Amino acid sequence: MTRVLLQSAAFVRAARRLLKKHPEAGSVLEATFAALTEDAFQAALKTHKLKGELAGSWACSAVYDLRLIFDLVEHEGAEAILLHTVGTHDEVY
């Protein structure tokens, strides 16, 4: 099932900061976006539900220390993924 990706304003800011520091991360993010739209729960993404302040949201790994935080939402009658933020493990948690 293909899902639509929606980007919050916070995600856009975090992605810009990340790409400014690490321009090479752009291709990694694009590959992660493609994987998320195909199947957000494929093993390679290590998708897991979050607890605590972020309870109800999900996280996945783009590479070793790069995480994306997102929610599964409805958008125009279809399932979508709302991206909240991106960054290192310490930045997003």
QUIFEN-V656333 format. One record per residue. PSI is psi as a letter, one per 20 degrees, with the letter a starting at -180 (999 if undefined). BURIAL is 1 if it has 24 or more other C-alpha atoms within 12 Angstrom, else 0. Layout:
psi = {PSI	PSI}
burial = {BURIAL	BURIAL}
This chain:
psi = {p	p	q	q	p	p	p	r	h	h	g	g	g	h	g	g	g	g	h	g	h	m	h	i	i	g	h	g	g	g	h	g	g	g	g	g	h	g	o	i	j	q	h	h	i	l	p	q	q	q	r	c	h	j	p	i	r	q	q	q	p	g	a	g	k	o	q	p	p	r	q	p	r	p	o	l	j	q	q	r	o	o	p	g	r	q	a	r	g	h	h	h	999}
burial = {0	0	1	1	1	1	1	0	0	0	1	0	0	1	1	0	0	1	0	0	0	0	0	0	1	0	0	1	1	0	0	1	1	0	1	1	1	0	1	1	0	0	0	0	1	0	1	1	0	0	0	0	0	0	0	0	1	1	1	1	1	1	1	0	0	1	1	1	1	1	1	1	0	0	0	0	0	0	0	1	1	1	1	1	1	1	1	1	0	0	0	1	0}
